[in-house]
Amino acid sequence: MNNRKNRNLRVGRKYRINRLCDEGTNVVLVVYEDGCRLEYDGIVYPSSYINSLNNDIVHGDIEKVYLNGELYNQY
C-alpha cells in the first residue's frame, strides 16, 4: 500500500522554484490521481499559484486542489 495516500506531505520551501510561495499565509493542497497529497504553505497569490500547477509525470493528473482547507472549484 502507498504510504502517501490520505496523508499530506508538506513540501519544504527550499525545494520550490515558484516565486509565488515565499511569504504568504495561504495553504494549497494538491491531490493527484495516485493518491499523493502535496501541501504547499506560505503562498502569496493562491489563484496564480494554483493556475501554475501542472500534472505530474510520476503522480498523474491533478484530481483536486484545496485552498486553506476548502475545495478549489477550478479542478
Secondary structure, DSSP 8 states (H G I E B T S, - for coil): --TTBTSEEE--GGG---TTSSS--EEEEEEETTSBEEEEEEESSHHHHHHT---BTTTBSEEEEEETTEE-TT-
